Amino acid sequence: MADFGIAMDGRAPITAIPEQARVAEEGGASTLWIACHLFLRDPVTTAALALGATRRIRIALMAMSPYSVHPVYIAMAAASLAEAYPGRVTLCLGSGAPADLKAAGVDALRPLMTVSEAIKVCRSLFAGEMANFEGKAFKVSGRRLVNAPCEIPIVVAASRPNMLQLAGRETDGVLISAATSPPFVKACLDQAAVGAESRPFRKFGIVYTRLGATEKEGIDPIRRPIGFVLRGAHHAENIRLGGASLDQAALATAYAAEDWTEVDRLVSDDVVRRHAACGTPAQVKERLAQYRAIGLDEVIIGGLDDAASISAALAAAQG
């Protein structure tokens, strides 16, 4: 039986985080996956508030990008949280959303190499070792973390074959993005397994979820979050395998212009059905079960921004 997690994407007011974290824990969630989206709310602050408001639930910093934050600082942040809340912190690394990095003027060159080096730097620092790493992207030497060693699993967010194989080969698990169709999730897990060979690793996937009294009430509010993700060119294979018809170029243009009417038109009911779990509680439960059946160890419920919705989604998923 897969666990259920909750994704926090940085859109909810920071003052709402403690209540949302408590509700997630009371509802049986195993992990809070706290997103690092540029221009939204800071994930480390969010994680500290969530940990302080709860007693057992884990948090995962998701996905910290070595392009926007140096791996030494990433390790410092995760280790500091783990020092206060031992055994409750996971670090998820990733190259970052291309459109967000571009908006911040960041060139994300050689992502496979850069993420691989970030993994090595964080591993070394978490082990309490005196850093002696000289790579092409990062050089760290002669220092160690003051609060290490610390037990912090490392997961990689990935969607392309080489990065998926890196996750399977070098980390404790792989995270598959939100708005991904079940066939694409399965293809991603297969690629990660190639990298892992026979080595065990954990499999996580975010599924946008929204409940309503009718299917339409569940679908309508999730169109724009799904459009935000699917506008990226790197989701072309996800859309192809999912089987929906979606003009990504038109969607990216509409999103950039904040033309919400056009976004809502482009992200059709069929797109949402193939890339999310929305509708009545029974429909949501059935759809989440499809993702779970693929082999995910933890199905992460995303797209919710208030405590009541989190509680209802967890009840539907486990009901």
N, C-alpha and C positions, 0 to 999 in steps of 0.2 A: 504494500500500500504506500503510495507516494505521500510525502508531506505536502502541506500547503504553506506558502509564504505570501507576504504582502509587499508590493513595490510602492515606494514613495518617490514620486517623480520631481519634487521640488516646487510644485505649483501651489500646494496648500499653505496657508499662513503658518509661519514658524510657531506661533502660539498654540496652534491646533495639534502639534506633533505629540505632546505627552498623552493627550486623550486618545488619539488614533493608535498610538503604540500600546496603551493599556487595553483597548478594545481588541486589537489584533491578538495580543497575548491571551486574553480571556476567551477569545474565539477559537483558540487552538493553533494559531499560526506558529510555525517553527522559526521563521526568520523574517526580519524586516530588511528588504533590499532597498538601500537609500541611494538614489541616483545622483550622479555628478553631471548635471547638464549645465553647460556654460550659460550664464545670464539668469539662471534660476537660483534657488536657495542653496546655501553651502551645505554639503553633505556631512562634513565633520561636526558642525554645530548641530545639525539635525540628529545625527547619530548619538551625540552626547545627551541630548534631551530625551531621546527615545530610551536609551539605556537607563537613564536616571529615573524614568517613570515606570520601569518594569522590573521584574525579578529574574526571569529565566530566558526570555526570548533572545535569540541571536540577532546581531545586525551585520549586514554586509555593505561595505563601501563600494558602490557600483556606478560605473566602472571608472576607476581613477585612471586618468590618461597621463602618461609620462611626457606628453607634448605640452600639456598645460600646467602640470605640477611635477617637479623633479622627483625621481624615485626616492631620494633620501627623505624628502619632506613627506611623501606618501607613507613611507615606513614609519617615520616619526609619529604621524597622526594615528595610524592603526595601532602602533605599539602603546601610545599614550592611552587610547581607549581601552586596550586590552589590560593595561596596568590597573586601571580603575575597575574594569569588569572582566576578569580573567575567564577564558573559555567561552566568551560570547561574541567574539569579533572575527569576521572573515574579510579578507581583502580581495576585491575583484578588480583586475586590471584590464584595460582595453585601450585601443588606439584613440577612441573618441568619435563622436559624430562628425563626419566631414564638413557638413554645412555649418555646424557650430564653431569648429576650429577655424574655418575660413572667415567667419564673421568676426572672430577675434584676431585675425591677421596671423594665424599660426599655420605654418607649412608642415603637414604631417608626412614627411618623407620616410621611406623605408620602414613601414609600420611593423613588419614581422621582426626585423632585427631590433627595432627600438623596444617593442614590448618584451622580446626575449631578454634583452639586457636589463630591463626594469625588473623582470622576475628574478634574475640572478642577484641584482643589487638588494632587493627586498629580502630574498631568502637568506643571504649572507648576514644582513643586519639583524633579522629576526633571530638568527642562530646565536647572536652575541659575538660574532667573529669580528676581528679587526679587519675592516674592509680593505681589500686589495684587488680592486676590479678595474681593468682598463679595456674598455670596449670602444666601438666607433662612435656611439652616441653619448655614452656616459663614462666618466672616470671618477672613481671614488677610492681614496686611499688614506691610511693612517688614522682612521677614526672608527669608533664603534658606538652603537646605541647605548645610552646610559641606562635604559630600562629593559634591556634584553639580557638573556634569551627570553622569548615569548612564543607561545604556541598560537600561530595565526595561519589558518589555511589560506592558500592563494588559488583563486579561480580566474579564468580568462574569459572575457566576453568576446565571442567570435561568430562570424557568419561566412567566412571564406575558407576554402580547403586548407591552405597552408597554416592559417591562424588556428583553425580547429584542430589540426594535427599537432600544432605546438601546444595547445591546451591539454590534449590527451597525453602528450609525451612529457611535459615539464611541470605540470601543475596538479592541484588536487581536484580540479573539476572544470567544467565548461558551462558558460551561461549563454543561452540563446535569447536573442532580443525579443521584445514585444512586437506584436503585429505580424508574427510569423505564422504561416500556414502549417498544419500538421505534416504534410509531405515534406516541407522544407525543414522542419525540426528533425524529422527522421533522417533526412539526408545529412544534416549537420552532425547529428550524433554518430552516424556511421563514419563520417570523416574523422571525428575526434577519436573514435575507436581504432582507426588505422594508426594514428599517432601513438595511442596508448599500448597497442599490441595486447598483451595479456595483463597489463598493469591496471588495477582498479582505479576508477575516477568517478566523481559525482557528476550528475547531469541535472542542470537547472534550466527552466524555461519560463519566460514571462508571457502571460496570456491576458490581454486586455479583456476586462469583464465588466458588465453593467447589467443590473437587474431592472426589470420593469413589470408592470401588470400585464403588458403585452410585449410581443417581440419588438414592435416599433419603438416602444418606450425605452427598451434596452439599447436598440441600435442607434437611435438619433444622437444621443450625447457623446457617443464614442467615435463618430466620423472624423472629427478634427484631430484628436490624438492619433488615430490611425493614419490619417493623411500626413501628419507631421513626420511620422516614421517612414511611410512608404514613398514619400517624395524623393528619398535618397536613391541615387542611381545604383548603389550597392544592393538594393532590395529587388533588382530586376529578376533574379533567379527565384527568389521567394515568391514573387507574384506569378511567375511562369509555372512553378510547381503547384501553387495553390489553385490555379485554373481560372482566376478572375480576369476580367478585362479592365485594365486601368492605364490611362495615359499619364505616365509619370512626369513627362516634361510639362504638360498642361497643369498637373497638380502642383509641381514646384513653382510654376509661375503664379498660380492662384494663391498659393500660400505666401509667397514673397510680397504679393500685392494686398494681402489680408482680405482677399475676395472670398468671404466665407460662403456666400451663396454658391459660387463655383466649386469650392472645396466640397461642400455637402453634396453637390450634384455628381462630382467625379467619384467620390467615395460612396458607391452605391450600396444598397442592402446586400447584394451578392458579395461585394468586396468584404464587408464587415463579417458576414457569415463565415467566410473562408479564412478570416484572419483574427477572429476574436471569439469570445464566449459571451453572448448577449441574449437577452430576452427574459422569459419567465424563469423562476427558480428551477423548474424542471428542465428547461432548455439549457440553462447555464450548467447545471449538474451534468447533463449528458455531454455537452461540449467539452467541459473540463476533463471528463472521463476519457474522451478521445485523446487528449494531449497526454494524460497520464499513461494510457495504454501504449504509447510510443516507447516508453521506457524512461521517462523523466523521474528522477528521485525526488524532486521537489517542483511542484507546479506553483508558479508565483503569480498571484492574482494582481493585475495592474489596472491602471486607469481609474482608480477610486480616489476621491479627494475629501472624504468626510467620514467620521467615525461610524455613522449609521450605515453607510454603504459598505464599509469594511465588514461590519458585523453581519449584515444580511448576506453578503457574498460568501463568507466563511460558513455560515449556516447552510446555505444552498449547496455549497461544494461538499460538505460533509454529511448532509441530511439523508 
